[in-house]
Amino acid sequence: MSSYTKPAPNFDLSSPSPAYTLASGDKMPIIAYGTFRSNPGEVGPAVIEALKAGYRHLDLAHMYGNEEEIGKALKQAFDEGIVTREELFITGKLWNSDHDVDIVPQAAAHSLNNLQLDYFDLYLIHFPVCWKHTGLATPGWGASELGDTPLIDTWRAMEDLVEKGVCKNIGVSNYPMMLMHDLVTQAKIQPVCNQIEVHAYYQRESLVNYCLSRNICVTAHTPLGGGVLNSETWDTPIPLKDDIILEIAKKHGKSPAQVLLRSLLQRGIVILPKSVKPHRMAENKDILDFSLTETEMKEIATLDKYVSYKTNPNPLSSFMGGPDAFSCLGTDIFD
């Protein structure tokens, strides 16, 4: 087999608290707590439990619709001395309908106000697509219409946020390879992160290795392949039930989820597992006391199906009912 560029992980898994050193020099904890698909009344207590369990990296987004509840939980955590703001690494995201240059700073301020915070450690462009603005309190979803602000103009507005101290770092989410490279060649402040769908069934080696070669952190927002919920909702296969994963888990006395999460860390990828159950939160963090062998990593590499499941990382159906729906399923922004 011909040789190819495969950068080594940026972090030390033997450290008691491993962190990815971003291009800015800031440290990002490599195991984050994700808040997607958390129901009202559920996410606040879950964030408190996550902080008590030792999570120090929280992954948030305006579109998740739970910023205000999380903000109350954070205030409670600060007031009760569970954690300080300085001990946390908090990621936020700019939604598709807030890409207009004059809206970007307003959107960041709106989210920070909801969260009762003064700054983001990391602020991401949620998707590489601009929609028409629908209001800060009403992020667009449904009958979505394409806007006319170029992605690079949105990025320039993001760069201004760094210069003004609103965000310490900026990056992107769900960017494919060539959009990533296009941004790298134009950015004045380089993106420090690309948060993407990546898991055992969709390994995206070219994109991952490209990003790591530029010291752009790759974070996996769907590290378990969507989990049981995706399987039940869309009838998609999931790595959690794969025979190879089950066999490796049995060998190590670990759960299939722990094997999947560990395999991503060994590829140098930061992970964002999500659960509202305290025992699952603890399990998802308990992955630093074992290692997968080179043979096991190669076995997992054979599971790649080279296909996105288009369940989380594509706002496909949001276009339905609007003038920019270009197929019976909506519009695939990655076509």
Summary of the structure (lengths in Angstrom):
residues: 335
radius of gyration: 19.1
end to end distance: 30.4
largest distance: 56.8
contacts: 1097
relative contact order: 0.13
helix: 38%
strand: 13%
